[in-house]
Amino acid sequence: MTFSNDSRWQSFREAMPVTRKWAYFDHAAVAPLPGVTAQAIQSWCDQAAQEGDVVWLDWERAIEATRTAGAQLIGATTDEIALVANTTHGINLVAEGLDWKPGDNMVVLGNEFPSNLYPWLHQESKGVEIRVIPVDGVEPDFNRIAEALDSRTRLLSMSWVSYKTGWRIDPKAVARMAHDAGALFFLDAIQGMGVFPLDVRDADIDFLAADGHKWMLGPEGAGLFYVKKELLDELHPVGIGWNSVAGRTNFDKTDLTFRESAARYEGGSQNMPGMIGLGASLQFLLDQGAGPQQSAVGERVLEVTDAICEALTKAGAHVICSRQGDERSGIVPFQVPGKLPQALRAAGQKIGVNFSVRGDFARVSAHAYNNQADLDRLLETLDAVD
């Protein structure tokens, strides 16, 4: 199987400087920046060096554009979006902000990335029972999850896409499962946001967080947190600072009246270059056809990924995740019999191919700009290891 190489994706590719050196398959770890994002960050650096805070209001307007683009990407309103440092930051806003009572419980999968486990486990000191559901194989057992929910369950937390297996859930169906039990639903969206469509209102998501440095093609340390507006007053702000209050620009008056938006969770000064860079990346993806209802970017990622799975299988690799239906993602874990994944990665880097190792598996994660030439170089890696 080969995949199309039409002008849209060729233009996308030309906008990614990394392609001049690497066949880059590591977007589930840390993505390379589009040229426009690098330029936006460099422009901020130049201004910061030459102008100081004279242009600070311009930077703030750029950051608000980031908020707007983030809201547009997932069908939210701007007052439901907070700009946060990373996914962990967003998760902790919920973990520390909910008014837990002794005897409450929450449900989470056992194969989550540690950021979606530790903040919840930390709540055990408050008398909260953390129900960790093991995942045997690739697909989570949704019957087992449903059985773990009861009248004392406050929250169900799950990743949109598993960083280990690449399995993609249906957030709307999982949110319904949580709500039917009277619980809230938190979505760790970092491995899907930026490529796959998600309308948070239609899916009835309560909370969502995602750092920008994976599929959104942004810099590390700049991410998005979504909270359903109806839940603003149920999620107590933590990490309060000058930027949390309604009168945030009046430094001479102390008035702890929170902003009537998710920005109340932002605390203090922002990571200006990071957030400006993230905004450039988000707008770039929106211009390429990413969006809440339908995403040309996501369709292209699946097209590329399906071709990768087929080619790896034909080359003798064992592809771990399912490649059927809507559970597909851009993440492909694989093994090559008799070849260590670490050796495969080292061999790949010698010939300009980059991917990750997670546990006993090599893991490739392509984006919309990857092409047949990249795939051919990936297959060369398999032959480069004895």
Disulfide bonds with the S-S distance in Angstrom:
none
